[in-house]
Amino acid sequence: MSHILPAQLFSRMVGRARIKHLQLVVDIAELQSLQKAATALGLSQPAATQALAEFESVLGAPLFERHARGMRPSALGMALLPLVRNALRQMQACAHTVVALQGGTRGLVRIAAIGAAVAGWLTTALPPFAATHPDIALDIQEVSADDLLGLIERDSADLLLCREPVSLPVSHSFTPVLEDHFVVVARADHPLAALDVVPDRLLATHIWLTPPLTGIAPHEFAELFARLGGMPSTCQMSTRSVLLSLALLTHSDMLALTPFNLIRSFLDEGRIAVLRTASVSLAPLGIVARAEALSQPASAVARTIQGLREGVPL
């Protein structure tokens, strides 16, 4: 096995590997039992044992180790599991596309969006889009900014709704669509929310939510507190979850620095307040797409782009 070339192994996998092999591997890893995985797939245990042996023979190495309570992935199995899961997701997308096309849908568009684009853009744009484009199926996943490059490399999304990435392959382009900015937020009845202007000296006396450890917020967070004269007290919890952040703010006097579009709906509902402070700039939200998609106005991807642009909130 150590002397085989990747191209030779790939050729062997194309000729001998089956989709059921991939699903069996995932099920065994999740259920930690060959018998339970066989039941989940509707196979007899001997058939599942044979299928696993066939796949391991193709790879030339074991994917699982047996122990007292069942089976666990080997080192190779652990390394391959994310790739196998991704391959199955792509097959699911194929099935979705076939069914959609047979049902009269003109195309499936895969959208990956960061939280601010979901909360401040898609929640407004999708209801009218669904009404006016019933022939387009959308598969939408919320992702972090850290996932964007990997999605492009794996071709796992047709459109990315995000801020402009630091680097993009020449095959893709970014179009800015929705302006954004950082705001300081607190619970709706926070004492500072009643002030016409909140001075920096008062901001510096409060406890702040810690922003996510990666992404754009830590840099802007540091800049804000340099302006305030130093790092104030912080809550030692970091999360990308808007709901968790809202819960922490609602039950305390803490403050948070967050993109406006990320909390737009909560602000509209009166669940939080934006404090009147000096503005903090932030790059706009936009669309990353393959350049070729923009040159085919009748395609499902191009029509989706147009529909999403028309649905930008005011």
C-alpha positions in Angstrom: 0.0 0.0 0.0 2.8 2.4 0.8 4.2 2.2 -2.7 0.9 2.9 -4.6 0.5 6.3 -6.3 -2.6 8.4 -5.5 -3.7 8.2 -9.1 -3.5 4.4 -9.0 -5.6 4.2 -5.7 -8.2 6.6 -7.1 -8.5 4.4 -10.2 -9.0 1.4 -7.9 -11.6 3.3 -5.9 -13.6 4.3 -9.0 -13.6 0.7 -10.2 -14.5 -1.0 -7.0 -15.8 1.4 -4.3 -19.6 1.9 -3.9 -21.7 4.5 -2.3 -22.9 1.9 0.2 -19.3 1.6 1.3 -19.2 5.3 2.2 -22.5 5.2 4.1 -21.5 2.1 6.0 -18.3 3.7 7.1 -20.1 6.8 8.4 -22.8 4.7 10.2 -20.2 2.4 11.9 -18.3 5.5 13.1 -21.4 7.1 14.5 -23.1 4.0 16.0 -19.8 2.3 17.0 -21.3 -1.0 16.0 -21.2 -3.0 12.7 -24.5 -4.7 13.6 -26.3 -1.4 14.3 -24.9 0.1 11.1 -26.1 -2.9 9.1 -29.6 -2.5 10.5 -29.6 1.2 9.7 -28.7 0.4 6.1 -31.1 -2.6 5.8 -28.3 -5.1 5.4 -27.6 -8.4 7.1 -24.6 -8.4 9.4 -22.7 -10.8 7.0 -23.4 -8.5 4.1 -22.2 -5.4 6.1 -19.1 -7.3 7.2 -18.3 -8.3 3.6 -19.0 -4.7 2.3 -16.6 -3.2 4.9 -13.9 -5.8 4.0 -14.3 -4.9 0.3 -13.8 -1.2 1.0 -10.8 -1.8 3.3 -9.4 -4.1 0.6 -9.7 -1.3 -1.9 -7.9 1.1 0.4 -5.4 -1.5 1.6 -5.7 -0.7 5.3 -8.3 -1.1 8.1 -10.7 1.7 8.9 -11.8 0.4 12.3 -10.5 -1.3 15.4 -12.6 -3.6 17.5 -12.8 -3.1 21.3 -14.9 -4.4 24.2 -17.9 -2.1 23.4 -17.9 -2.2 19.7 -15.8 -0.6 16.9 -13.9 2.7 16.7 -12.2 4.3 13.7 -8.5 3.6 13.2 -6.1 6.5 12.6 -6.9 6.2 8.8 -10.6 6.0 9.5 -10.5 9.2 11.5 -8.6 11.0 8.7 -11.0 9.8 6.0 -14.3 10.4 7.9 -14.6 14.1 7.0 -13.9 13.4 3.3 -16.4 10.5 3.2 -19.1 12.7 4.8 -18.4 15.4 2.3 -18.7 12.9 -0.6 -22.1 11.7 0.7 -23.3 15.3 1.0 -22.4 15.9 -2.6 -24.4 12.8 -3.6 -27.3 14.1 -1.6 -27.0 17.4 -3.5 -27.1 15.3 -6.8 -30.3 13.6 -5.6 -31.9 16.9 -4.6 -31.1 18.4 -8.0 -32.5 15.4 -9.9 -35.8 15.5 -7.9 -36.0 19.2 -8.3 -35.6 19.1 -12.0 -38.0 16.3 -12.4 -40.5 18.3 -10.4 -40.3 21.3 -12.7 -37.6 23.2 -10.7 -35.0 24.8 -13.1 -32.1 24.4 -10.8 -30.6 24.0 -7.3 -28.5 26.8 -5.9 -26.3 26.1 -2.9 -25.8 29.2 -0.6 -23.4 29.5 2.3 -23.9 32.6 4.4 -22.2 34.1 7.4 -24.4 35.0 10.4 -24.8 38.7 9.6 -26.0 37.8 6.0 -28.5 35.3 7.4 -29.9 37.6 10.1 -29.7 40.9 8.3 -30.2 40.0 4.7 -31.7 36.5 3.9 -34.5 36.8 6.5 -35.8 39.8 4.5 -34.9 38.6 1.0 -36.0 35.0 1.0 -39.8 35.3 1.6 -40.3 37.4 -1.6 -37.7 35.3 -3.5 -39.6 32.1 -2.7 -42.9 33.6 -4.0 -41.4 35.0 -7.2 -39.0 32.1 -8.0 -40.8 28.8 -7.3 -38.7 27.1 -10.0 -35.4 27.6 -8.1 -34.5 25.4 -5.1 -32.2 26.8 -2.5 -30.0 24.9 -0.1 -28.8 27.3 2.5 -26.2 26.7 5.3 -24.9 29.2 7.8 -21.1 29.2 8.1 -18.4 31.2 9.8 -16.0 33.4 8.0 -13.2 30.9 8.7 -15.0 28.3 6.5 -15.2 30.4 3.3 -11.9 29.5 1.6 -12.5 25.8 2.2 -16.0 26.0 0.7 -14.6 27.6 -2.4 -11.8 25.0 -2.6 -14.2 22.1 -2.3 -16.8 23.7 -4.6 -19.3 23.2 -1.9 -21.4 26.3 -2.6 -22.5 28.2 -5.6 -22.9 31.5 -3.8 -21.2 32.9 -0.6 -22.9 35.7 1.2 -20.2 37.3 3.3 -17.7 40.2 3.5 -14.9 40.3 0.9 -12.4 37.6 1.6 -8.8 38.5 1.9 -8.0 36.4 -1.2 -10.1 34.8 -3.9 -9.2 32.5 -6.8 -9.3 34.1 -10.2 -12.4 32.0 -11.0 -14.4 33.9 -8.4 -15.4 37.6 -7.8 -16.9 39.5 -4.9 -19.8 42.1 -5.4 -20.6 44.3 -2.4 -24.4 44.6 -1.8 -25.4 45.6 1.8 -23.7 48.2 3.9 -22.9 47.3 7.5 -21.2 48.8 10.6 -20.4 47.9 14.1 -22.7 48.9 16.9 -22.6 48.8 20.7 -25.6 46.9 22.0 -27.2 46.2 25.4 -30.5 45.0 26.8 -33.5 47.2 25.8 -33.9 48.7 29.3 -30.2 49.3 29.9 -29.5 52.6 31.7 -27.2 53.7 28.9 -29.9 53.2 26.3 -31.7 56.3 27.5 -28.7 58.6 26.9 -28.7 60.8 23.8 -24.9 60.3 23.6 -22.9 57.6 25.5 -19.5 58.9 26.3 -16.5 56.7 26.1 -15.8 57.0 29.8 -19.1 55.2 30.6 -18.4 52.5 28.0 -15.1 51.8 29.7 -16.8 51.1 33.1 -19.0 48.2 31.9 -18.3 44.5 31.4 -18.2 43.5 27.7 -18.9 40.2 25.9 -15.8 38.8 24.4 -16.1 38.6 20.6 -15.4 35.3 18.7 -11.8 34.4 18.9 -11.4 34.4 15.1 -12.8 36.6 12.3 -13.0 40.4 12.1 -14.4 41.3 15.5 -11.3 40.8 17.7 -9.4 43.4 15.6 -12.2 46.0 15.8 -12.7 45.1 19.5 -9.1 46.0 20.2 -9.4 49.2 18.2 -12.5 50.3 20.2 -10.8 49.8 23.5 -7.7 51.5 22.5 -10.0 54.5 21.9 -11.5 54.0 25.4 -8.1 54.0 27.0 -7.5 50.4 27.6 -9.1 47.0 27.9 -12.2 47.0 30.2 -13.5 44.0 32.1 -14.8 41.2 29.8 -17.1 38.2 30.3 -14.9 35.2 29.6 -17.3 33.5 27.2 -16.8 33.7 23.4 -19.5 32.5 21.0 -20.8 33.0 17.5 -24.3 32.2 18.6 -26.6 35.2 18.4 -29.1 33.6 20.7 -26.5 32.9 23.4 -25.2 36.5 23.1 -28.7 37.8 23.4 -29.4 35.7 26.5 -26.2 37.0 28.2 -27.1 40.6 27.4 -30.7 40.3 28.4 -29.9 39.1 31.9 -27.1 41.5 32.7 -25.7 45.1 32.2 -23.1 43.8 29.8 -22.4 45.5 26.5 -21.3 43.9 23.2 -19.7 45.1 19.9 -21.5 43.5 17.0 -22.3 44.0 13.3 -25.5 45.8 12.9 -26.9 43.3 10.4 -26.3 40.5 12.8 -28.8 41.9 15.3 -31.1 43.8 13.0 -34.1 41.6 13.7 -33.7 41.7 17.5 -33.4 45.5 17.3 -36.6 45.7 15.2 -38.4 43.5 17.8 -37.2 45.8 20.7 -35.3 43.0 22.4 -32.0 44.9 22.5 -30.9 48.5 22.1 -28.2 50.1 20.1 -26.3 52.7 22.2 -25.6 56.1 20.7 -21.8 56.0 20.4 -19.1 57.0 17.9 -19.4 54.7 14.8 -17.1 51.8 14.1 -16.6 51.0 10.4 -17.1 47.6 9.0 -16.8 46.1 5.5 -20.1 45.6 3.5 -21.8 42.2 3.0 -21.8 40.9 -0.6 -21.9 37.9 -2.9 -19.0 35.7 -3.9 -19.7 33.8 -7.1 -17.9 32.2 -10.0 -17.3 34.9 -12.7 -19.0 32.7 -15.3 -22.2 32.7 -13.3 -22.5 36.5 -13.8 -22.3 36.1 -17.6 -25.3 33.7 -17.8 -28.3 35.9 -16.8 -30.9 33.1 -17.4 -29.2 30.6 -15.1 -30.6 29.7 -11.7 -27.5 31.1 -10.0 -27.7 34.4 -11.8 -31.4 34.8 -11.2 -30.8 34.0 -7.5 -28.1 36.7 -7.3 -30.5 39.2 -8.9 -33.3 38.2 -6.5 -31.2 38.5 -3.4 -30.0 41.9 -4.5 -33.6 43.0 -5.0 -34.4 41.8 -1.5 -31.8 43.8 0.3 -33.4 45.4 3.4 -33.7 49.2 3.4 
